[in-house]
């Protein structure tokens, strides 16, 4: 998955992508991760909460795009 990612300085993702392996792979590429830790982590993850809040804008954009796509009707 990582080789297919475009060049970026930050990756913003939800808790589902919280893994040490992903964080290490991103760091090796020079990409900062903005991924909150899962609730069961023993040591909390420090991340930019203000940047993470902006992720919601992208989620809403995709939601609106999905609302405007043509629907196929059953025949």
N, C-alpha and C positions, 0 to 999 in steps of 0.2 A: 504494500500500500504506500509506503513512504516514497519510493522512487517515483511514483506517479504524481505526487504532490507538487504543485508549482512552488517556485521560490517564494519564501515568506519570512518575515521576522518573528511572527507570533502565530501560534495555532490556538484558537479558542474552541473548546469542545466541552460537552457535558460530562457528568460523572461516569457515564458508561465507558468512557475512554481512559479512565484512571488506571494506569498501570506503570510500574517502574520501568519496564522495558520500553514502552512508548516514550516516556519522558527522557530516558537515556538516548534513544535513537534520535529524538528531536534535538537534544543538546549536542550530539555529535555533528548534526547538520547546521548548528548555529541558530536553531529555531527555539524561541522561548515558548514554553507551554503555559497556557492559561486554562487549566483544567482543575476544577475543585476535586478534592479527595472524597472517596466514598466514606460513608458513615462508620464502617467497620475498620478503618485504618487506625493503627496504634499511634502513629505520629501524624498530627494534622499537616496537610499540605498548605503551603503559603502560595497564594495566587492573587492577581490583581482583581479585586471584586468589582471595581468600577468598569474595567475593560470587559469583564464577564457579563455585566449587565447589558452591554451593547449587543451581545449575542442575540438577545431577544429581538432586536430590530431585524436581523437576518431571518430569524424564525418566522416572524410575522410577514416578511416579504414573500417567503416561500409559501406560506399559507394563502396569501392573496393571489399569488400566481396559480396555485392549485384551484382556487375558486373560479378563476377565469378561463381555465382550460375547457375545451369542448368535451361534452359528455356523450358517450355512446349510449344509444337507447336500444333496449332489447326489442327484437322484431318478433 
